[in-house]
Every structure is written in structure tokens, then in C-alpha cells.
Amino acid sequence: MNIASEIRKNPENGARILQSEYKAGLTTLARRLCADESDAEELVNRTFAEVVRSIDSYLEQSAFFGWMCQI
């Protein structure tokens, strides 16, 4: 399954898949960047929302997680 294609086809379902696949890894990274747990959670939520909004700028040849972390 290609998560970018799923987000483009059905953003709501794609967002659910995105969270189930990447929440743990992104949360770990956010906790390293934010001293406060609630700030880390907010950063993860904002990142997921921006990924869905910006999915058309994702180039398939780049690593999805790396692209997402740049957001």
C-alpha cells in the first residue's frame, strides 16, 4: 500500500492510516524536540494535518518519513 496514494484518494482514511503507521516514530522524534509532552503531541498532530494538506508536493522517489519530518 502506498500511503501517499491513499491520502490523495481518500484523505480521511489516509489520515487514519498515516497515524497508525507513523505516530509512534514521529512522537519519539517530537519528544526529543519538545521538553513538554503536550507540545510534542501538538507537534505530531500539526505535522499529520500538514502532511495531508501538502501531500501533492510529496515526490514518490523520496523517503516518506524523511519528507514528513521536514514538515
mmCIF file as Biopython writes it, N, C-alpha, C and O atoms, coordinates in Angstrom:
data_model
#
loop_
_atom_site.group_PDB
_atom_site.id
_atom_site.type_symbol
_atom_site.label_atom_id
_atom_site.label_alt_id
_atom_site.label_comp_id
_atom_site.label_asym_id
_atom_site.label_entity_id
_atom_site.label_seq_id
_atom_site.pdbx_PDB_ins_code
_atom_site.Cartn_x
_atom_site.Cartn_y
_atom_site.Cartn_z
_atom_site.occupancy
_atom_site.B_iso_or_equiv
_atom_site.auth_seq_id
_atom_site.auth_asym_id
_atom_site.pdbx_PDB_model_num
ATOM 1   N N  . MET A ? 1  ? 0.838  -1.181 0.000  1.0 0.0 1  A 1 
ATOM 2   C CA . MET A ? 1  ? 0.000  0.000  0.000  1.0 0.0 1  A 1 
ATOM 3   C C  . MET A ? 1  ? 0.883  1.245  0.000  1.0 0.0 1  A 1 
ATOM 4   O O  . MET A ? 1  ? 1.860  1.329  0.744  1.0 0.0 1  A 1 
ATOM 5   N N  . ASN A ? 2  ? 0.533  2.182  -0.823 1.0 0.0 2  A 1 
ATOM 6   C CA . ASN A ? 2  ? 1.233  3.446  -0.901 1.0 0.0 2  A 1 
ATOM 7   C C  . ASN A ? 2  ? 0.421  4.477  -0.126 1.0 0.0 2  A 1 
ATOM 8   O O  . ASN A ? 2  ? -0.694 4.826  -0.514 1.0 0.0 2  A 1 
ATOM 9   N N  . ILE A ? 3  ? 0.992  4.954  0.965  1.0 0.0 3  A 1 
ATOM 10  C CA . ILE A ? 3  ? 0.239  5.858  1.842  1.0 0.0 3  A 1 
ATOM 11  C C  . ILE A ? 3  ? -0.065 7.184  1.158  1.0 0.0 3  A 1 
ATOM 12  O O  . ILE A ? 3  ? -1.138 7.751  1.364  1.0 0.0 3  A 1 
ATOM 13  N N  . ALA A ? 4  ? 0.861  7.686  0.348  1.0 0.0 4  A 1 
ATOM 14  C CA . ALA A ? 4  ? 0.619  8.953  -0.350 1.0 0.0 4  A 1 
ATOM 15  C C  . ALA A ? 4  ? -0.570 8.819  -1.307 1.0 0.0 4  A 1 
ATOM 16  O O  . ALA A ? 4  ? -1.407 9.718  -1.389 1.0 0.0 4  A 1 
ATOM 17  N N  . SER A ? 5  ? -0.641 7.711  -2.018 1.0 0.0 5  A 1 
ATOM 18  C CA . SER A ? 5  ? -1.762 7.486  -2.931 1.0 0.0 5  A 1 
ATOM 19  C C  . SER A ? 5  ? -3.080 7.390  -2.176 1.0 0.0 5  A 1 
ATOM 20  O O  . SER A ? 5  ? -4.104 7.903  -2.625 1.0 0.0 5  A 1 
ATOM 21  N N  . GLU A ? 6  ? -3.042 6.734  -1.035 1.0 0.0 6  A 1 
ATOM 22  C CA . GLU A ? 6  ? -4.259 6.599  -0.229 1.0 0.0 6  A 1 
ATOM 23  C C  . GLU A ? 6  ? -4.720 7.955  0.297  1.0 0.0 6  A 1 
ATOM 24  O O  . GLU A ? 6  ? -5.919 8.234  0.314  1.0 0.0 6  A 1 
ATOM 25  N N  . ILE A ? 7  ? -3.790 8.794  0.723  1.0 0.0 7  A 1 
ATOM 26  C CA . ILE A ? 7  ? -4.158 10.127 1.216  1.0 0.0 7  A 1 
ATOM 27  C C  . ILE A ? 7  ? -4.757 10.949 0.083  1.0 0.0 7  A 1 
ATOM 28  O O  . ILE A ? 7  ? -5.738 11.666 0.277  1.0 0.0 7  A 1 
ATOM 29  N N  . ARG A ? 8  ? -4.158 10.841 -1.104 1.0 0.0 8  A 1 
ATOM 30  C CA . ARG A ? 8  ? -4.688 11.587 -2.252 1.0 0.0 8  A 1 
ATOM 31  C C  . ARG A ? 8  ? -6.080 11.098 -2.636 1.0 0.0 8  A 1 
ATOM 32  O O  . ARG A ? 8  ? -6.948 11.900 -2.981 1.0 0.0 8  A 1 
ATOM 33  N N  . LYS A ? 9  ? -6.294 9.792  -2.577 1.0 0.0 9  A 1 
ATOM 34  C CA . LYS A ? 9  ? -7.571 9.201  -2.988 1.0 0.0 9  A 1 
ATOM 35  C C  . LYS A ? 9  ? -8.668 9.454  -1.953 1.0 0.0 9  A 1 
ATOM 36  O O  . LYS A ? 9  ? -9.793 9.811  -2.302 1.0 0.0 9  A 1 
ATOM 37  N N  . ASN A ? 10 ? -8.328 9.266  -0.679 1.0 0.0 10 A 1 
ATOM 38  C CA . ASN A ? 10 ? -9.309 9.391  0.398  1.0 0.0 10 A 1 
ATOM 39  C C  . ASN A ? 10 ? -8.608 9.998  1.617  1.0 0.0 10 A 1 
ATOM 40  O O  . ASN A ? 10 ? -8.101 9.262  2.464  1.0 0.0 10 A 1 
ATOM 41  N N  . PRO A ? 11 ? -8.574 11.328 1.716  1.0 0.0 11 A 1 
ATOM 42  C CA . PRO A ? 11 ? -7.811 11.977 2.779  1.0 0.0 11 A 1 
ATOM 43  C C  . PRO A ? 11 ? -8.172 11.526 4.195  1.0 0.0 11 A 1 
ATOM 44  O O  . PRO A ? 11 ? -7.291 11.402 5.047  1.0 0.0 11 A 1 
ATOM 45  N N  . GLU A ? 12 ? -9.432 11.284 4.448  1.0 0.0 12 A 1 
ATOM 46  C CA . GLU A ? 12 ? -9.839 10.874 5.796  1.0 0.0 12 A 1 
ATOM 47  C C  . GLU A ? 12 ? -9.271 9.503  6.153  1.0 0.0 12 A 1 
ATOM 48  O O  . GLU A ? 12 ? -8.674 9.332  7.216  1.0 0.0 12 A 1 
ATOM 49  N N  . ASN A ? 13 ? -9.454 8.544  5.278  1.0 0.0 13 A 1 
ATOM 50  C CA . ASN A ? 13 ? -8.914 7.206  5.515  1.0 0.0 13 A 1 
ATOM 51  C C  . ASN A ? 13 ? -7.386 7.233  5.499  1.0 0.0 13 A 1 
ATOM 52  O O  . ASN A ? 13 ? -6.739 6.567  6.308  1.0 0.0 13 A 1 
ATOM 53  N N  . GLY A ? 14 ? -6.818 8.001  4.579  1.0 0.0 14 A 1 
ATOM 54  C CA . GLY A ? 14 ? -5.364 8.134  4.512  1.0 0.0 14 A 1 
ATOM 55  C C  . GLY A ? 14 ? -4.781 8.692  5.796  1.0 0.0 14 A 1 
ATOM 56  O O  . GLY A ? 14 ? -3.714 8.263  6.236  1.0 0.0 14 A 1 
ATOM 57  N N  . ALA A ? 15 ? -5.475 9.649  6.400  1.0 0.0 15 A 1 
ATOM 58  C CA . ALA A ? 15 ? -5.009 10.229 7.664  1.0 0.0 15 A 1 
ATOM 59  C C  . ALA A ? 15 ? -5.017 9.185  8.781  1.0 0.0 15 A 1 
ATOM 60  O O  . ALA A ? 15 ? -4.121 9.167  9.624  1.0 0.0 15 A 1 
ATOM 61  N N  . ARG A ? 16 ? -6.022 8.325  8.784  1.0 0.0 16 A 1 
ATOM 62  C CA . ARG A ? 16 ? -6.068 7.251  9.792  1.0 0.0 16 A 1 
ATOM 63  C C  . ARG A ? 16 ? -4.905 6.280  9.610  1.0 0.0 16 A 1 
ATOM 64  O O  . ARG A ? 16 ? -4.264 5.877  10.580 1.0 0.0 16 A 1 
ATOM 65  N N  . ILE A ? 17 ? -4.643 5.914  8.371  1.0 0.0 17 A 1 
ATOM 66  C CA . ILE A ? 17 ? -3.527 5.010  8.088  1.0 0.0 17 A 1 
ATOM 67  C C  . ILE A ? 17 ? -2.206 5.688  8.444  1.0 0.0 17 A 1 
ATOM 68  O O  . ILE A ? 17 ? -1.324 5.065  9.036  1.0 0.0 17 A 1 
ATOM 69  N N  . LEU A ? 18 ? -2.073 6.936  8.091  1.0 0.0 18 A 1 
ATOM 70  C CA . LEU A ? 18 ? -0.875 7.713  8.401  1.0 0.0 18 A 1 
ATOM 71  C C  . LEU A ? 18 ? -0.584 7.676  9.897  1.0 0.0 18 A 1 
ATOM 72  O O  . LEU A ? 18 ? 0.546  7.419  10.312 1.0 0.0 18 A 1 
ATOM 73  N N  . GLN A ? 19 ? -1.603 7.934  10.696 1.0 0.0 19 A 1 
ATOM 74  C CA . GLN A ? 19 ? -1.419 7.930  12.142 1.0 0.0 19 A 1 
ATOM 75  C C  . GLN A ? 19 ? -1.063 6.550  12.662 1.0 0.0 19 A 1 
ATOM 76  O O  . GLN A ? 19 ? -0.201 6.420  13.531 1.0 0.0 19 A 1 
ATOM 77  N N  . SER A ? 20 ? -1.712 5.522  12.146 1.0 0.0 20 A 1 
ATOM 78  C CA . SER A ? 20 ? -1.411 4.176  12.653 1.0 0.0 20 A 1 
ATOM 79  C C  . SER A ? 20 ? -0.010 3.732  12.266 1.0 0.0 20 A 1 
ATOM 80  O O  . SER A ? 20 ? 0.634  2.998  13.016 1.0 0.0 20 A 1 
ATOM 81  N N  . GLU A ? 21 ? 0.471  4.166  11.109 1.0 0.0 21 A 1 
ATOM 82  C CA . GLU A ? 21 ? 1.794  3.749  10.644 1.0 0.0 21 A 1 
ATOM 83  C C  . GLU A ? 21 ? 2.930  4.573  11.245 1.0 0.0 21 A 1 
ATOM 84  O O  . GLU A ? 21 ? 4.008  4.039  11.505 1.0 0.0 21 A 1 
ATOM 85  N N  . TYR A ? 22 ? 2.702  5.856  11.466 1.0 0.0 22 A 1 
ATOM 86  C CA . TYR A ? 22 ? 3.806  6.759  11.774 1.0 0.0 22 A 1 
ATOM 87  C C  . TYR A ? 22 ? 3.725  7.480  13.115 1.0 0.0 22 A 1 
ATOM 88  O O  . TYR A ? 22 ? 4.655  8.204  13.471 1.0 0.0 22 A 1 
ATOM 89  N N  . LYS A ? 23 ? 2.654  7.305  13.860 1.0 0.0 23 A 1 
ATOM 90  C CA . LYS A ? 23 ? 2.517  8.062  15.107 1.0 0.0 23 A 1 
ATOM 91  C C  . LYS A ? 23 ? 3.634  7.756  16.101 1.0 0.0 23 A 1 
ATOM 92  O O  . LYS A ? 23 ? 4.185  8.677  16.704 1.0 0.0 23 A 1 
ATOM 93  N N  . ALA A ? 24 ? 3.973  6.503  16.281 1.0 0.0 24 A 1 
ATOM 94  C CA . ALA A ? 24 ? 5.000  6.144  17.268 1.0 0.0 24 A 1 
ATOM 95  C C  . ALA A ? 24 ? 6.348  6.768  16.917 1.0 0.0 24 A 1 
ATOM 96  O O  . ALA A ? 24 ? 6.993  7.374  17.773 1.0 0.0 24 A 1 
ATOM 97  N N  . GLY A ? 25 ? 6.773  6.624  15.673 1.0 0.0 25 A 1 
ATOM 98  C CA . GLY A ? 25 ? 8.066  7.171  15.270 1.0 0.0 25 A 1 
ATOM 99  C C  . GLY A ? 25 ? 8.110  8.682  15.330 1.0 0.0 25 A 1 
ATOM 100 O O  . GLY A ? 25 ? 9.096  9.265  15.781 1.0 0.0 25 A 1 
ATOM 101 N N  . LEU A ? 26 ? 7.042  9.317  14.875 1.0 0.0 26 A 1 
ATOM 102 C CA . LEU A ? 26 ? 7.002  10.772 14.893 1.0 0.0 26 A 1 
ATOM 103 C C  . LEU A ? 26 ? 6.905  11.303 16.318 1.0 0.0 26 A 1 
ATOM 104 O O  . LEU A ? 26 ? 7.478  12.345 16.633 1.0 0.0 26 A 1 
ATOM 105 N N  . THR A ? 27 ? 6.190  10.600 17.169 1.0 0.0 27 A 1 
ATOM 106 C CA . THR A ? 27 ? 6.085  11.020 18.574 1.0 0.0 27 A 1 
ATOM 107 C C  . THR A ? 27 ? 7.440  10.924 19.270 1.0 0.0 27 A 1 
ATOM 108 O O  . THR A ? 27 ? 7.798  11.802 20.056 1.0 0.0 27 A 1 
ATOM 109 N N  . THR A ? 28 ? 8.186  9.877  18.990 1.0 0.0 28 A 1 
ATOM 110 C CA . THR A ? 28 ? 9.532  9.746  19.560 1.0 0.0 28 A 1 
ATOM 111 C C  . THR A ? 28 ? 10.403 10.927 19.154 1.0 0.0 28 A 1 
ATOM 112 O O  . THR A ? 28 ? 11.103 11.505 19.984 1.0 0.0 28 A 1 
ATOM 113 N N  . LEU A ? 29 ? 10.357 11.277 17.889 1.0 0.0 29 A 1 
ATOM 114 C CA . LEU A ? 29 ? 11.130 12.421 17.404 1.0 0.0 29 A 1 
ATOM 115 C C  . LEU A ? 29 ? 10.654 13.723 18.049 1.0 0.0 29 A 1 
ATOM 116 O O  . LEU A ? 29 ? 11.471 14.541 18.471 1.0 0.0 29 A 1 
ATOM 117 N N  . ALA A ? 30 ? 9.356  13.914 18.123 1.0 0.0 30 A 1 
ATOM 118 C CA . ALA A ? 30 ? 8.808  15.147 18.704 1.0 0.0 30 A 1 
ATOM 119 C C  . ALA A ? 30 ? 9.193  15.287 20.171 1.0 0.0 30 A 1 
ATOM 120 O O  . ALA A ? 30 ? 9.452  16.397 20.637 1.0 0.0 30 A 1 
ATOM 121 N N  . ARG A ? 31 ? 9.233  14.181 20.900 1.0 0.0 31 A 1 
ATOM 122 C CA . ARG A ? 31 ? 9.626  14.243 22.316 1.0 0.0 31 A 1 
ATOM 123 C C  . ARG A ? 31 ? 11.077 14.679 22.473 1.0 0.0 31 A 1 
ATOM 124 O O  . ARG A ? 31 ? 11.434 15.298 23.475 1.0 0.0 31 A 1 
ATOM 125 N N  . ARG A ? 32 ? 11.906 14.362 21.498 1.0 0.0 32 A 1 
ATOM 126 C CA . ARG A ? 32 ? 13.299 14.807 21.535 1.0 0.0 32 A 1 
ATOM 127 C C  . ARG A ? 32 ? 13.408 16.309 21.289 1.0 0.0 32 A 1 
ATOM 128 O O  . ARG A ? 32 ? 14.323 16.969 21.783 1.0 0.0 32 A 1 
ATOM 129 N N  . LEU A ? 33 ? 12.460 16.834 20.518 1.0 0.0 33 A 1 
ATOM 130 C CA . LEU A ? 33 ? 12.490 18.252 20.162 1.0 0.0 33 A 1 
ATOM 131 C C  . LEU A ? 33 ? 11.774 19.145 21.164 1.0 0.0 33 A 1 
ATOM 132 O O  . LEU A ? 33 ? 12.093 20.328 21.277 1.0 0.0 33 A 1 
ATOM 133 N N  . CYS A ? 34 ? 10.813 18.594 21.889 1.0 0.0 34 A 1 
ATOM 134 C CA . CYS A ? 34 ? 9.980  19.377 22.800 1.0 0.0 34 A 1 
ATOM 135 C C  . CYS A ? 34 ? 10.186 18.897 24.233 1.0 0.0 34 A 1 
ATOM 136 O O  . CYS A ? 34 ? 10.158 17.697 24.508 1.0 0.0 34 A 1 
ATOM 137 N N  . ALA A ? 35 ? 10.390 19.835 25.128 1.0 0.0 35 A 1 
ATOM 138 C CA . ALA A ? 35 ? 10.550 19.472 26.534 1.0 0.0 35 A 1 
ATOM 139 C C  . ALA A ? 35 ? 9.225  19.050 27.159 1.0 0.0 35 A 1 
ATOM 140 O O  . ALA A ? 35 ? 9.194  18.223 28.070 1.0 0.0 35 A 1 
ATOM 141 N N  . ASP A ? 36 ? 8.158  19.610 26.676 1.0 0.0 36 A 1 
ATOM 142 C CA . ASP A ? 36 ? 6.836  19.368 27.231 1.0 0.0 36 A 1 
ATOM 143 C C  . ASP A ? 36 ? 6.086  18.310 26.420 1.0 0.0 36 A 1 
ATOM 144 O O  . ASP A ? 36 ? 6.046  18.383 25.192 1.0 0.0 36 A 1 
ATOM 145 N N  . GLU A ? 37 ? 5.499  17.342 27.094 1.0 0.0 37 A 1 
ATOM 146 C CA . GLU A ? 37 ? 4.762  16.259 26.435 1.0 0.0 37 A 1 
ATOM 147 C C  . GLU A ? 37 ? 3.598  16.777 25.599 1.0 0.0 37 A 1 
ATOM 148 O O  . GLU A ? 37 ? 3.369  16.292 24.491 1.0 0.0 37 A 1 
ATOM 149 N N  . SER A ? 38 ? 2.865  17.751 26.112 1.0 0.0 38 A 1 
ATOM 150 C CA . SER A ? 38 ? 1.724  18.274 25.356 1.0 0.0 38 A 1 
ATOM 151 C C  . SER A ? 38 ? 2.182  19.032 24.113 1.0 0.0 38 A 1 
ATOM 152 O O  . SER A ? 38 ? 1.487  19.027 23.096 1.0 0.0 38 A 1 
ATOM 153 N N  . ASP A ? 39 ? 3.341  19.681 24.183 1.0 0.0 39 A 1 
ATOM 154 C CA . ASP A ? 39 ? 3.896  20.338 22.997 1.0 0.0 39 A 1 
ATOM 155 C C  . ASP A ? 39 ? 4.280  19.302 21.938 1.0 0.0 39 A 1 
ATOM 156 O O  . ASP A ? 39 ? 4.082  19.529 20.744 1.0 0.0 39 A 1 
ATOM 157 N N  . ALA A ? 40 ? 4.823  18.181 22.371 1.0 0.0 40 A 1 
ATOM 158 C CA . ALA A ? 40 ? 5.187  17.101 21.448 1.0 0.0 40 A 1 
ATOM 159 C C  . ALA A ? 40 ? 3.941  16.549 20.759 1.0 0.0 40 A 1 
ATOM 160 O O  . ALA A ? 40 ? 3.942  16.334 19.547 1.0 0.0 40 A 1 
ATOM 161 N N  . GLU A ? 41 ? 2.888  16.324 21.526 1.0 0.0 41 A 1 
ATOM 162 C CA . GLU A ? 41 ? 1.628  15.833 20.942 1.0 0.0 41 A 1 
ATOM 163 C C  . GLU A ? 41 ? 1.069  16.824 19.926 1.0 0.0 41 A 1 
ATOM 164 O O  . GLU A ? 41 ? 0.609  16.426 18.856 1.0 0.0 41 A 1 
ATOM 165 N N  . GLU A ? 42 ? 1.108  18.096 20.253 1.0 0.0 42 A 1 
ATOM 166 C CA . GLU A ? 42 ? 0.616  19.135 19.345 1.0 0.0 42 A 1 
ATOM 167 C C  . GLU A ? 42 ? 1.448  19.163 18.072 1.0 0.0 42 A 1 
ATOM 168 O O  . GLU A ? 42 ? 0.900  19.319 16.981 1.0 0.0 42 A 1 
ATOM 169 N N  . LEU A ? 43 ? 2.749  19.016 18.195 1.0 0.0 43 A 1 
ATOM 170 C CA . LEU A ? 43 ? 3.623  18.995 17.033 1.0 0.0 43 A 1 
ATOM 171 C C  . LEU A ? 43 ? 3.283  17.817 16.115 1.0 0.0 43 A 1 
ATOM 172 O O  . LEU A ? 43 ? 3.238  17.975 14.895 1.0 0.0 43 A 1 
ATOM 173 N N  . VAL A ? 44 ? 3.049  16.658 16.686 1.0 0.0 44 A 1 
ATOM 174 C CA . VAL A ? 44 ? 2.679  15.474 15.904 1.0 0.0 44 A 1 
ATOM 175 C C  . VAL A ? 44 ? 1.348  15.707 15.193 1.0 0.0 44 A 1 
ATOM 176 O O  . VAL A ? 44 ? 1.226  15.420 14.003 1.0 0.0 44 A 1 
ATOM 177 N N  . ASN A ? 45 ? 0.364  16.218 15.902 1.0 0.0 45 A 1 
ATOM 178 C CA . ASN A ? 45 ? -0.952 16.465 15.291 1.0 0.0 45 A 1 
ATOM 179 C C  . ASN A ? 45 ? -0.874 17.480 14.158 1.0 0.0 45 A 1 
ATOM 180 O O  . ASN A ? 45 ? -1.497 17.302 13.111 1.0 0.0 45 A 1 
ATOM 181 N N  . ARG A ? 46 ? -0.110 18.539 14.371 1.0 0.0 46 A 1 
ATOM 182 C CA . ARG A ? 46 ? 0.044  19.547 13.324 1.0 0.0 46 A 1 
ATOM 183 C C  . ARG A ? 46 ? 0.779  18.986 12.118 1.0 0.0 46 A 1 
ATOM 184 O O  . ARG A ? 46 ? 0.454  19.304 10.974 1.0 0.0 46 A 1 
ATOM 185 N N  . THR A ? 47 ? 1.768  18.153 12.385 1.0 0.0 47 A 1 
ATOM 186 C CA . THR A ? 47 ? 2.516  17.538 11.286 1.0 0.0 47 A 1 
ATOM 187 C C  . THR A ? 47 ? 1.610  16.651 10.445 1.0 0.0 47 A 1 
ATOM 188 O O  . THR A ? 47 ? 1.651  16.716 9.217  1.0 0.0 47 A 1 
ATOM 189 N N  . PHE A ? 48 ? 0.792  15.824 11.089 1.0 0.0 48 A 1 
ATOM 190 C CA . PHE A ? 48 ? -0.133 14.970 10.339 1.0 0.0 48 A 1 
ATOM 191 C C  . PHE A ? 48 ? -1.091 15.802 9.498  1.0 0.0 48 A 1 
ATOM 192 O O  . PHE A ? 48 ? -1.347 15.470 8.341  1.0 0.0 48 A 1 
ATOM 193 N N  . ALA A ? 49 ? -1.614 16.865 10.060 1.0 0.0 49 A 1 
ATOM 194 C CA . ALA A ? 49 ? -2.538 17.725 9.313  1.0 0.0 49 A 1 
ATOM 195 C C  . ALA A ? 49 ? -1.838 18.352 8.109  1.0 0.0 49 A 1 
ATOM 196 O O  . ALA A ? 49 ? -2.417 18.440 7.026  1.0 0.0 49 A 1 
ATOM 197 N N  . GLU A ? 50 ? -0.604 18.782 8.298  1.0 0.0 50 A 1 
ATOM 198 C CA . GLU A ? 50 ? 0.150  19.393 7.207  1.0 0.0 50 A 1 
ATOM 199 C C  . GLU A ? 50 ? 0.520  18.368 6.138  1.0 0.0 50 A 1 
ATOM 200 O O  . GLU A ? 50 ? 0.540  18.693 4.951  1.0 0.0 50 A 1 
ATOM 201 N N  . VAL A ? 51 ? 0.808  17.148 6.543  1.0 0.0 51 A 1 
ATOM 202 C CA . VAL A ? 51 ? 1.101  16.083 5.574  1.0 0.0 51 A 1 
ATOM 203 C C  . VAL A ? 51 ? -0.101 15.885 4.652  1.0 0.0 51 A 1 
ATOM 204 O O  . VAL A ? 51 ? 0.059  15.803 3.435  1.0 0.0 51 A 1 
ATOM 205 N N  . VAL A ? 52 ? -1.282 15.811 5.216  1.0 0.0 52 A 1 
ATOM 206 C CA . VAL A ? 52 ? -2.485 15.616 4.401  1.0 0.0 52 A 1 
ATOM 207 C C  . VAL A ? 52 ? -2.693 16.819 3.474  1.0 0.0 52 A 1 
ATOM 208 O O  . VAL A ? 52 ? -3.017 16.643 2.300  1.0 0.0 52 A 1 
ATOM 209 N N  . ARG A ? 53 ? -2.510 18.033 3.991  1.0 0.0 53 A 1 
ATOM 210 C CA . ARG A ? 53 ? -2.687 19.235 3.165  1.0 0.0 53 A 1 
ATOM 211 C C  . ARG A ? 53 ? -1.644 19.327 2.053  1.0 0.0 53 A 1 
ATOM 212 O O  . ARG A ? 53 ? -1.944 19.803 0.958  1.0 0.0 53 A 1 
ATOM 213 N N  . SER A ? 54 ? -0.424 18.875 2.329  1.0 0.0 54 A 1 
ATOM 214 C CA . SER A ? 54 ? 0.698  19.064 1.402  1.0 0.0 54 A 1 
ATOM 215 C C  . SER A ? 54 ? 1.040  17.832 0.586  1.0 0.0 54 A 1 
ATOM 216 O O  . SER A ? 54 ? 2.078  17.814 -0.077 1.0 0.0 54 A 1 
ATOM 217 N N  . ILE A ? 55 ? 0.219  16.816 0.609  1.0 0.0 55 A 1 
ATOM 218 C CA . ILE A ? 55 ? 0.563  15.530 0.001  1.0 0.0 55 A 1 
ATOM 219 C C  . ILE A ? 55 ? 0.905  15.658 -1.483 1.0 0.0 55 A 1 
ATOM 220 O O  . ILE A ? 55 ? 1.694  14.864 -1.994 1.0 0.0 55 A 1 
ATOM 221 N N  . ASP A ? 56 ? 0.342  16.620 -2.175 1.0 0.0 56 A 1 
ATOM 222 C CA . ASP A ? 56 ? 0.640  16.756 -3.599 1.0 0.0 56 A 1 
ATOM 223 C C  . ASP A ? 56 ? 2.078  17.216 -3.850 1.0 0.0 56 A 1 
ATOM 224 O O  . ASP A ? 56 ? 2.570  17.093 -4.972 1.0 0.0 56 A 1 
ATOM 225 N N  . SER A ? 57 ? 2.755  17.737 -2.838 1.0 0.0 57 A 1 
ATOM 226 C CA . SER A ? 57 ? 4.157  18.141 -3.015 1.0 0.0 57 A 1 
ATOM 227 C C  . SER A ? 57 ? 5.129  16.996 -2.735 1.0 0.0 57 A 1 
ATOM 228 O O  . SER A ? 57 ? 6.335  17.137 -2.936 1.0 0.0 57 A 1 
ATOM 229 N N  . TYR A ? 58 ? 4.601  15.864 -2.270 1.0 0.0 58 A 1 
ATOM 230 C CA . TYR A ? 58 ? 5.459  14.707 -1.998 1.0 0.0 58 A 1 
ATOM 231 C C  . TYR A ? 58 ? 5.864  14.048 -3.308 1.0 0.0 58 A 1 
ATOM 232 O O  . TYR A ? 58 ? 5.020  13.720 -4.142 1.0 0.0 58 A 1 
ATOM 233 N N  . LEU A ? 59 ? 7.164  13.859 -3.477 1.0 0.0 59 A 1 
ATOM 234 C CA . LEU A ? 59 ? 7.693  13.180 -4.654 1.0 0.0 59 A 1 
ATOM 235 C C  . LEU A ? 59 ? 7.938  11.729 -4.289 1.0 0.0 59 A 1 
ATOM 236 O O  . LEU A ? 59 ? 8.636  11.437 -3.318 1.0 0.0 59 A 1 
ATOM 237 N N  . GLU A ? 60 ? 7.379  10.836 -5.050 1.0 0.0 60 A 1 
ATOM 238 C CA . GLU A ? 60 ? 7.395  9.409  -4.727 1.0 0.0 60 A 1 
ATOM 239 C C  . GLU A ? 60 ? 8.795  8.830  -4.568 1.0 0.0 60 A 1 
ATOM 240 O O  . GLU A ? 60 ? 8.957  7.828  -3.872 1.0 0.0 60 A 1 
ATOM 241 N N  . GLN A ? 61 ? 9.814  9.425  -5.189 1.0 0.0 61 A 1 
ATOM 242 C CA . GLN A ? 61 ? 11.145 8.848  -5.101 1.0 0.0 61 A 1 
ATOM 243 C C  . GLN A ? 61 ? 11.854 9.182  -3.779 1.0 0.0 61 A 1 
ATOM 244 O O  . GLN A ? 61 ? 12.917 8.625  -3.504 1.0 0.0 61 A 1 
ATOM 245 N N  . SER A ? 62 ? 11.302 10.060 -2.972 1.0 0.0 62 A 1 
ATOM 246 C CA . SER A ? 62 ? 11.923 10.376 -1.680 1.0 0.0 62 A 1 
ATOM 247 C C  . SER A ? 62 ? 11.294 9.522  -0.576 1.0 0.0 62 A 1 
ATOM 248 O O  . SER A ? 62 ? 10.181 9.017  -0.720 1.0 0.0 62 A 1 
ATOM 249 N N  . ALA A ? 63 ? 12.024 9.374  0.517  1.0 0.0 63 A 1 
ATOM 250 C CA . ALA A ? 63 ? 11.535 8.596  1.659  1.0 0.0 63 A 1 
ATOM 251 C C  . ALA A ? 63 ? 10.382 9.353  2.322  1.0 0.0 63 A 1 
ATOM 252 O O  . ALA A ? 63 ? 10.521 10.529 2.657  1.0 0.0 63 A 1 
ATOM 253 N N  . PHE A ? 64 ? 9.263  8.688  2.509  1.0 0.0 64 A 1 
ATOM 254 C CA . PHE A ? 64 ? 8.073  9.342  3.039  1.0 0.0 64 A 1 
ATOM 255 C C  . PHE A ? 64 ? 8.308  9.889  4.442  1.0 0.0 64 A 1 
ATOM 256 O O  . PHE A ? 64 ? 7.965  11.038 4.719  1.0 0.0 64 A 1 
ATOM 257 N N  . PHE A ? 65 ? 8.893  9.077  5.339  1.0 0.0 65 A 1 
ATOM 258 C CA . PHE A ? 65 ? 9.115  9.538  6.704  1.0 0.0 65 A 1 
ATOM 259 C C  . PHE A ? 65 ? 10.053 10.746 6.729  1.0 0.0 65 A 1 
ATOM 260 O O  . PHE A ? 65 ? 9.834  11.687 7.491  1.0 0.0 65 A 1 
ATOM 261 N N  . GLY A ? 66 ? 11.081 10.721 5.910  1.0 0.0 66 A 1 
ATOM 262 C CA . GLY A ? 66 ? 12.006 11.854 5.843  1.0 0.0 66 A 1 
ATOM 263 C C  . GLY A ? 66 ? 11.305 13.114 5.366  1.0 0.0 66 A 1 
ATOM 264 O O  . GLY A ? 66 ? 11.516 14.198 5.910  1.0 0.0 66 A 1 
ATOM 265 N N  . TRP A ? 67 ? 10.458 12.961 4.329  1.0 0.0 67 A 1 
ATOM 266 C CA . TRP A ? 67 ? 9.698  14.109 3.838  1.0 0.0 67 A 1 
ATOM 267 C C  . TRP A ? 67 ? 8.773  14.646 4.915  1.0 0.0 67 A 1 
ATOM 268 O O  . TRP A ? 67 ? 8.659  15.856 5.111  1.0 0.0 67 A 1 
ATOM 269 N N  . MET A ? 68 ? 8.114  13.730 5.609  1.0 0.0 68 A 1 
ATOM 270 C CA . MET A ? 68 ? 7.185  14.115 6.664  1.0 0.0 68 A 1 
ATOM 271 C C  . MET A ? 68 ? 7.917  14.857 7.789  1.0 0.0 68 A 1 
ATOM 272 O O  . MET A ? 68 ? 7.392  15.833 8.326  1.0 0.0 68 A 1 
ATOM 273 N N  . CYS A ? 69 ? 9.103  14.411 8.142  1.0 0.0 69 A 1 
ATOM 274 C CA . CYS A ? 69 ? 9.865  15.064 9.209  1.0 0.0 69 A 1 
ATOM 275 C C  . CYS A ? 69 ? 10.317 16.463 8.819  1.0 0.0 69 A 1 
ATOM 276 O O  . CYS A ? 69 ? 10.507 17.315 9.686  1.0 0.0 69 A 1 
ATOM 277 N N  . GLN A ? 70 ? 10.488 16.705 7.548  1.0 0.0 70 A 1 
ATOM 278 C CA . GLN A ? 70 ? 10.858 18.050 7.102  1.0 0.0 70 A 1 
ATOM 279 C C  . GLN A ? 70 ? 9.726  19.049 7.305  1.0 0.0 70 A 1 
ATOM 280 O O  . GLN A ? 70 ? 9.958  20.251 7.429  1.0 0.0 70 A 1 
ATOM 281 N N  . ILE A ? 71 ? 8.520  18.545 7.338  1.0 0.0 71 A 1 
ATOM 282 C CA . ILE A ? 71 ? 7.366  19.419 7.565  1.0 0.0 71 A 1 
ATOM 283 C C  . ILE A ? 71 ? 7.432  19.905 8.987  1.0 0.0 71 A 1 
ATOM 284 O O  . ILE A ? 71 ? 6.564  20.662 9.421  1.0 0.0 71 A 1 
#
